[in-house]
Amino acid sequence: PQQEYLKIPISQGKVFKILTYGTCPKLKDLPFVVIYADQAPSNKDRPTVKSKAINSCKAVGVLGIHDSKLYIYKAFVDTTTNANFIKWLYTARDYAKQAGAKQVYVYIENNTLQDPFYQQVLLPLIYAEGKERNDVLSVIPDDRAKPDKYFRIEGTLEPLNRTSRMILNELEKEDPHMKRLEAQFKSVSPNSKTMDGPDMVEGGTVVIQNKLAVTAVGGMTAIKRKANPKRY
């Protein structure tokens, strides 16, 4: 049952009643892959440096678009520690690289309220994990100003799901993390407290769409910018 995988009671939503599983194209055939991470439980319950949000639900996903279809290759969705959350990022990157992905971008949601936590807690963990592996992960903070979580998820992902253009990897269907993601999608509603997985997918989808939009107009114009201390 869904409650078993979520470890908390959930209610049935009306936005994502049926999800599509299918065969994903090979990662090596995509121009790029996005790994997106949601570090915080909700828009109204941000982690603090003091609390370290040890018990918060976190989410990481490996996403790609092919022939106008969004593919969710792999997901990590669970209540876990910050250290394990960072290990998920490295595992997701390794998964994509081992599958032959040409270019992998790694993003972490990081709005203004999250930034102190990101810099003081997550970045040191990213560096410490990378030092052990002798391979520090290059992470891009996503500082997009985001509107309400429910309306973002509904507006961005519902049309894709309704037209069977959001596809979950059938090879991961029995994985507990993918089951949690599916359960959270089916619980999406204005009052839901379990939308961290769908929020992660929405964030990654917007990143992909923005990159494709830049490509469609012939690339971006290079401009001089200050060094970003938030990015390794």
C-alpha positions in Angstrom: 0.0 0.0 0.0 1.0 3.6 -0.6 1.0 4.4 3.1 3.6 1.7 3.8 6.1 3.3 1.4 5.4 6.9 2.6 5.4 5.9 6.3 2.7 8.6 6.8 -1.0 8.7 6.0 -1.8 10.2 2.6 -5.0 11.3 0.9 -6.0 10.6 -2.6 -5.7 13.6 -4.9 -7.5 14.3 -8.2 -4.8 15.7 -10.4 -2.7 12.6 -11.1 -5.0 9.6 -10.8 -3.1 7.5 -13.3 0.6 7.6 -14.1 2.3 6.1 -17.2 5.2 3.7 -16.9 7.2 2.8 -20.0 10.5 2.1 -21.6 12.9 5.0 -21.4 15.3 5.8 -24.2 19.0 5.2 -23.5 20.5 8.1 -21.6 23.4 8.2 -24.1 20.9 9.2 -26.8 19.8 12.3 -24.9 21.6 15.6 -25.5 21.8 16.1 -21.8 20.4 14.8 -18.5 19.3 16.8 -15.5 19.6 15.6 -11.9 17.4 17.7 -9.7 17.2 17.7 -5.9 14.6 19.1 -3.5 16.2 19.7 -0.2 13.3 20.9 1.8 9.9 19.6 2.9 7.6 22.4 1.7 7.3 26.1 0.9 6.2 26.8 4.4 8.5 24.6 6.3 12.0 25.4 5.3 15.0 23.8 7.0 17.2 26.0 9.2 20.9 25.8 9.9 20.1 25.2 13.6 17.6 22.3 13.0 19.6 20.9 10.0 16.2 19.4 8.9 17.4 15.9 9.7 13.9 14.3 9.5 12.7 16.1 6.4 11.5 14.3 3.3 13.9 14.9 0.5 13.9 14.0 -3.2 16.4 13.5 -6.1 15.6 12.5 -9.6 17.3 11.7 -12.9 15.3 13.3 -15.7 15.5 13.7 -19.4 13.3 14.7 -22.4 13.2 12.9 -25.7 10.7 13.5 -28.5 8.7 15.9 -26.4 8.3 13.3 -23.6 9.5 13.7 -20.1 11.2 10.6 -18.7 11.8 10.0 -15.0 14.7 7.5 -15.1 15.4 7.1 -11.4 14.1 8.7 -8.2 15.1 8.9 -4.5 12.3 10.0 -2.3 12.3 9.4 1.5 12.7 11.0 4.9 16.4 10.9 5.4 19.5 12.7 6.7 21.3 15.5 4.9 24.4 13.3 4.5 22.4 10.5 2.8 20.6 13.1 0.6 24.0 14.1 -0.7 25.0 10.5 -1.3 21.8 10.3 -3.4 23.2 13.0 -5.6 26.4 11.2 -6.2 24.6 7.9 -6.8 22.3 9.6 -9.3 25.3 11.2 -11.1 27.1 7.8 -11.2 23.9 6.2 -12.6 23.7 8.7 -15.4 27.4 8.5 -16.2 27.5 4.7 -16.2 24.6 4.7 -18.6 26.7 6.8 -21.0 25.0 10.2 -20.6 26.8 12.8 -22.7 26.2 15.8 -20.4 24.9 15.7 -16.8 23.6 18.8 -15.0 23.1 18.6 -11.2 20.7 21.2 -9.6 19.6 21.7 -6.0 16.5 23.9 -5.2 17.9 26.9 -3.4 15.6 29.9 -3.0 16.4 32.9 -0.7 15.1 31.2 2.4 17.1 28.0 1.7 20.4 29.7 0.9 22.0 29.8 4.3 21.2 26.2 4.8 22.6 25.3 1.4 25.8 27.1 2.0 26.4 26.2 5.6 25.2 22.6 5.7 24.8 21.1 2.2 27.9 22.5 0.5 30.3 21.2 3.2 28.6 17.8 2.9 29.0 17.8 -0.9 32.6 18.6 -0.6 33.2 16.1 2.2 31.6 13.3 0.2 33.5 14.3 -2.9 36.8 14.4 -1.1 36.2 10.8 0.0 35.5 9.8 -3.6 38.3 12.0 -4.9 35.6 13.5 -7.2 33.7 16.6 -6.0 30.3 16.9 -7.6 29.6 20.1 -9.6 26.2 21.4 -8.3 24.2 24.3 -9.6 21.8 26.0 -7.1 18.4 26.7 -8.6 17.4 30.1 -7.2 14.3 30.5 -9.3 11.6 32.3 -7.4 8.8 29.7 -7.3 5.1 30.3 -6.9 2.9 28.0 -4.8 4.0 24.4 -5.0 0.6 22.9 -5.9 -0.1 25.3 -8.8 3.5 24.8 -10.1 3.1 21.0 -10.1 -0.4 21.1 -11.6 0.5 23.7 -14.3 3.8 22.1 -15.4 3.2 18.4 -15.0 -0.5 17.7 -15.3 -0.7 18.4 -19.1 2.3 16.1 -19.6 0.8 13.4 -17.6 -2.7 13.7 -19.1 -1.3 13.3 -22.6 1.0 10.4 -21.5 4.1 12.5 -22.1 5.4 12.1 -18.5 6.8 8.6 -18.3 8.2 6.8 -15.3 10.9 4.1 -15.9 9.2 0.7 -15.9 12.4 -0.9 -14.8 12.2 1.1 -11.5 8.5 0.4 -10.9 9.0 -1.9 -8.0 11.7 0.3 -6.4 10.5 1.7 -3.0 11.6 5.2 -4.0 9.7 5.1 -7.3 6.7 3.8 -5.4 6.9 6.7 -3.0 7.1 9.1 -5.9 4.1 7.6 -7.5 2.2 7.7 -4.2 3.0 11.4 -3.8 1.9 12.2 -7.3 -1.4 10.5 -6.6 -1.8 12.6 -3.4 -1.2 15.9 -5.1 -3.9 18.4 -4.0 -3.9 22.1 -2.7 -3.7 20.9 0.9 -1.3 17.9 0.4 1.8 17.8 2.6 3.5 15.0 0.6 4.5 16.7 -2.7 8.3 16.7 -2.4 8.8 14.1 -5.1 6.5 15.9 -7.6 8.1 19.2 -6.6 11.5 17.7 -7.5 10.1 16.6 -10.9 8.6 20.0 -11.6 11.9 21.8 -10.8 13.9 19.5 -13.0 11.3 19.8 -15.8 11.5 23.6 -15.8 15.3 23.4 -16.0 15.1 21.1 -19.0 12.5 23.2 -20.7 14.6 26.3 -20.2 17.7 24.7 -21.7 15.7 23.4 -24.7 14.3 26.9 -25.2 17.9 28.3 -25.3 18.9 25.7 -27.8 15.9 26.4 -30.0 16.9 30.1 -30.4 20.5 29.2 -31.3 22.2 29.2 -27.9 22.9 31.7 -25.3 24.9 35.0 -25.5 28.0 34.8 -23.4 28.2 37.6 -20.8 30.7 38.3 -18.1 29.5 37.4 -14.7 30.9 37.3 -11.2 32.2 34.0 -9.7 29.5 32.1 -7.9 30.7 31.0 -4.5 27.7 28.6 -4.2 28.8 26.4 -7.0 31.6 23.8 -6.8 
